[in-house]
Amino acid sequence: MNIKLTIDRFENDKAILMTDDGGTVVWPKNKLPSDAREGIILNFNILSDLGAEKDKKELAKEILNEILDVNPAP
């Protein structure tokens, strides 16, 4: 999913970004391109990372098994 946001203004170390429907997103100024300025349009590409989710679930399961002293079958 690609979302376009416009830099509305800067407040201290934050950028206030506006969506097409008038919503706002607060974003760290230091996470923007160095040439970012008010009025510029930014493209955000949002992707799900199912592999990372699976890895976190597996790690949580391993930790829980270790805490409970459970040895899962191979």
C-alpha positions, 0 to 999 in steps of 0.5 A: 500500500502506498500512501502520500503525505504532505509535510504541513509543518515542523514542531520542534523535532517532529514533522506534522504530516497531512493525509489526503483526507485531512488526517495527521501523522506525527513523524520524527523529523530526523527520519525524513529525507535531509531536503524535507521542507513544508509542502513537500509530498512524501510517499510511504510504502507500507508492507506487512512482514509476515516472516518477522511475525512468524519469527517473533511467535516462534521466539516467544514459544521457545522462551515460554517452553524454556520457562515452563521447562517443556521439551517440545517433540521434534 
